[in-house]
Amino acid sequence: MTVAEVVKKMVEYSKGDLHDISHFMKVYAYAKTIAEGENLSPEQQKLVEVTAVVHDIACPLCRVKYGNANGKHQEEESAALLEEFFADSDLPKEFVDRVSYIVSHHHTITGIDGIDYQIMIEADYLVNADESNFSGNNVRNMLEKVFKTETGKFLLQSMYQKRLNAEE
């Protein structure tokens, strides 16, 4: 299963929810950019890209089941949805298991155990900071305490320089 096939399947899965589709496509673009900037292997690159595309797979279910898409609920609900989503794919079990692990922890910024997980956290934050209008102090805190990749730090500082400078 190619990344393009995962994107098409996820767009179909999203049932016309343009916000969800736009969000995961933006996260995908940043994850791809960060991974390329960090010179990941082709296998790691694909894992990062696939993870970014499916990272919010539980949002529709959570909105129905809980009335919101709270991060903890997403983490709890995503593994079963991903197992079903990838059931008919040719992706190796280890690959799908790692995607599932990262998606099941993508709102947890402690215990990050690999560059793939790190990039997912950074890419999702780059988009969420805009969509949720995070403060300059929030951005600065993430820059200092969470962002680790040079590419991610560069993007965060460049994208949010006005917020960072406004709250010095």
Secondary structure, 3 states (H helix, E strand, C coil): CCHHHHHHHHHHHCCCCHHHHHHHHHHHHHHHHHHHHCCCCHHHHHHHHHHHHHCCCCHHHHHHHHCCCCHHHHHHHHHHHHHHHCCCCCCCHHHHHHHHHHHCCCCCCCCCCCHHHHHHHHHHHHHHHHHCCCCHHHHHHHHHHCCCCHHHHHHHHHHCHHHHHHCC
